[in-house]
């Protein structure tokens, strides 16, 4: 697993979750990390939702529970606790677009301001039984078989299929079989909606990703126009083709869903007409990434997908989204695309991950390493009263850090193996355009073009 090895010791807090105690964890694997479970007083008063929070606290050895009336009440206690992951346990009525924005703002108040402090996600569902199923699951799958409602990303997986989303290119699809490369084909069915349903309902897909037009209650299978949709209603998903219901999604294997280029699919207004909640309830999804707004810019979507598929199996979905968000914040602070500041601000709090943020469903390392854009290693040494760090990035592919559009900016991100004190630049870095040193991560944007096989280095130090 790629969880950071952080401080194992935890301190008792005055603000603890009513009715929740830190019992021995059931998921005692991986290195130590701190995990905060946040639930509103209203939700905690419901025994069913309180059980979700209790289960998460029991799940991880470094977990603590907190209740709140107002999230700002928890700024000081969370600063003291210094979590690495935050799970917001929310009823579907609480998981509004406004709360998503509030959660992102809250996270930036805890540490590293104006950057984020912890990887976070919202644990919710169409009903409490969905959230409880997610909370209980401590055996995440490797994402081995992928199903794309758009082309791409199969090269990072052992096998899968992906279909073109474009109406005028609907014959185009891709397949990958174990031990083989991605094969482009031009003999897709006239409408691939039902083929996707068969794969999903056969519990064969570990991950699904989509782009194209969507609403908070539906995805349009073809772009820019088409007559095939997946429609959400009352926790279910129905394939509607030419106005006729042609089948429903009923899948139980745990999986992820990335709404990479879709508008609105993560926006919860009416739980009975929620695309994301229906995938969680009927589609077996345990981690869902998507936008709560109409997306025209999309940096957060494409950057999260690149982090998840092309960073060598380093990140789960929530970590990939966190890394993308910190890179966006660096681009804003350093004005890496000065003409697109407003667009980046629009994307900053527009996405969310529903699910346990520490659930480590990742791309298999064997295939991910073959196609990663760059690899990183972190070297640590002691020099008197200082700790010296070198982040070394080795590039596997030609990379241009000055793309034509700011939405294509991709910075190098790495979690630190421990919390550091007073990090600052020191020594001789190479080709650094901008960077940020946080207590638990570094993000760096290098200069210009870097060729495959070349390395770049960020050097900094911290106090012991």
Secondary structure, 3 states (H helix, E strand, C coil): CCCCCCCCCCCCCCCCCCCCCCCCCCCCCCCCCCEEEEEEHHHHCCHHHHHHHHHHHHHCCCEEEEEECCHHHHHHHHHHHCCCEEEEECCCCCCCHHHHHHHHHHHHHHCCCCCCCCEEEEECCCCHHHHHHHHHCCCCCCECEEEECCCCCHHHCCEEEEECCEHHHCCCEEEECCCCCEEEECCCCCCCHHHHHHHHHCCCCCEEEEEECEECCEEECCECCCCEEEEEECCEEEEEECCEEEEECCCCCCEEEEEEEECCCCCCCCHHHCHHHHHHHHCCEEEEEEECCCCCCCHHHHHHHHHHHHCCCCCCHHHHHHHHHHHHHHHHHHCCCHHHHHHHHHHHCCEEEECCCCCCCCECHHHHHHHCCEEEEEEEEEECCEEEEEEEEEECCCEECCCCCHHHCCCEEEECCCCCEEEEECCCCECEEEEEECCCEEEEEECCEECCCCEEEEEEEEEC
